[in-house]
Amino acid sequence: MKFEKIALLTQANADQIAREWHYSDMYSFYDMENDQEDFEEIITPRLRANKYYQILDDTDELVGYFCLERLSEERVEVGLGLRPDLTGRGLGLNFVTEIEVFIQNNFNYRIIVLSVASFNKRAIKVYQRAGFKTDGSKLQKSNDGVYEFINLSKTVNR
């Protein structure tokens, strides 16, 4: 699969992600409907602002999204999601790499930061294969509970 086009997230695609993307088993943790704050942010244009991007394939189908949260002049945190039916198919490394290239080509950030639920070993392995290094962990409120998240970071070339 080719990840062809990256653009600001449209309202229609934000609604699709928030209301129709449902992950299976333990990954349902990532369903937007399970975290009211995330749900409201992605579907509300004012809250979404210009932080959310969509990734389309060569047929203009929505295949993923990511969000950029500026942490400092040189650090950005990336939240991301691959369409549920595409997960677990070996697409993660290419997906993460495309996001990294987009950031390098469009922003001046030097360090990309990811935060992932500690149970998501599959994503952690992908991020590590992409060159991200574990940078500690934190307890974070999410989905009406408190969960451990692993922090990863990577210094990128500019």
C-alpha positions in Angstrom: 0.0 0.0 0.0 1.2 3.5 -0.8 0.6 6.4 1.5 0.2 9.0 -1.2 -1.3 12.3 0.0 -1.1 14.2 3.3 -3.3 17.2 3.9 -5.1 18.9 6.7 -7.9 16.6 8.1 -11.3 17.4 6.5 -14.4 17.4 8.6 -15.9 14.4 6.8 -12.7 12.4 7.5 -12.6 13.6 11.1 -16.2 12.3 11.6 -15.3 9.0 9.9 -12.3 8.5 12.3 -14.2 9.5 15.4 -17.5 7.6 14.7 -16.6 4.7 12.4 -13.1 3.5 13.2 -13.3 0.7 15.7 -10.3 -1.4 16.6 -10.6 -5.0 17.8 -9.8 -6.6 21.2 -7.5 -4.6 23.4 -6.9 -2.1 20.7 -10.4 -0.8 21.1 -8.7 1.4 23.7 -7.9 3.6 20.7 -11.5 4.1 19.5 -12.1 7.8 19.7 -15.6 7.3 21.2 -13.8 5.8 24.3 -12.1 9.1 25.2 -14.5 12.0 25.2 -11.8 14.7 25.2 -10.1 13.1 22.1 -13.5 12.7 20.4 -14.4 16.3 20.9 -11.0 17.5 19.7 -11.0 15.7 16.5 -14.7 16.4 15.5 -14.6 20.1 16.5 -12.9 22.3 13.9 -12.0 25.0 16.5 -10.3 22.4 18.8 -8.8 20.4 15.9 -7.3 23.7 14.5 -4.5 23.0 12.1 -3.0 20.2 14.1 -4.6 17.1 12.4 -3.6 15.7 9.1 -5.1 12.9 6.9 -3.2 10.4 4.9 -4.9 9.1 1.7 -3.9 6.3 -0.6 -3.6 6.4 -4.4 -7.4 6.1 -4.7 -8.0 9.0 -2.3 -9.2 6.6 0.4 -8.5 7.6 4.0 -5.9 5.3 5.4 -4.6 7.1 8.5 -4.2 10.4 10.4 -1.8 12.1 12.7 -1.8 15.1 15.0 1.1 17.4 15.8 1.4 18.9 19.2 4.2 21.5 19.5 6.1 20.9 22.8 8.9 23.5 22.2 10.7 25.2 19.4 12.4 21.9 18.5 10.1 19.2 19.9 6.8 17.9 18.5 4.6 15.1 19.9 2.9 13.0 17.3 -0.4 11.2 17.8 -1.3 8.8 15.0 -3.8 6.2 13.8 -3.9 3.7 11.0 -7.3 2.7 9.7 -8.4 -0.4 11.8 -8.6 -2.8 8.9 -5.0 -2.0 7.9 -3.4 -2.6 11.3 -1.4 -5.8 11.9 -0.5 -6.1 8.2 3.1 -4.9 8.3 2.2 -1.3 7.2 3.2 0.4 10.4 6.9 1.2 9.6 6.1 2.7 6.2 3.3 4.7 7.8 5.5 6.1 10.6 8.3 6.9 8.1 5.9 8.9 5.8 4.8 11.0 8.8 8.4 11.6 9.8 9.3 12.6 6.2 6.3 15.0 6.1 7.4 16.6 9.4 11.0 17.0 8.2 9.9 18.6 4.9 7.3 21.0 6.4 8.5 21.9 9.9 11.7 22.8 11.7 11.4 20.3 14.6 14.5 18.4 15.5 12.9 15.9 17.9 9.8 13.8 17.3 8.1 12.4 20.4 5.6 9.5 20.6 3.7 8.3 23.5 2.0 4.8 23.4 0.0 2.7 25.8 2.5 0.2 27.4 0.3 -2.7 26.4 0.6 -1.9 22.7 3.8 -4.0 22.1 3.1 -4.1 18.4 3.3 -0.3 18.0 6.3 0.0 20.3 8.2 -2.5 18.1 7.3 -0.5 15.0 8.5 2.7 16.6 11.7 1.1 17.7 12.3 -0.3 14.2 11.8 3.3 12.9 14.6 4.5 15.1 12.7 5.8 18.1 14.3 5.2 21.5 12.4 4.6 24.7 12.6 7.7 26.9 10.8 6.6 30.1 7.2 6.2 30.9 4.3 8.1 32.5 0.9 7.5 34.0 -1.7 9.3 32.0 -5.5 9.8 32.3 -7.3 8.4 29.3 -10.6 6.5 28.6 -11.9 7.1 32.2 -8.8 5.6 33.8 -5.1 6.0 34.3 -2.8 4.0 32.1 1.0 3.7 31.7 2.3 5.2 28.5 5.8 4.6 27.1 7.6 7.7 25.8 9.8 7.4 22.7 11.8 10.0 20.8 13.9 10.4 17.8 16.2 13.2 16.6 15.7 13.9 12.9 17.9 15.4 10.3 17.0 18.8 8.9 
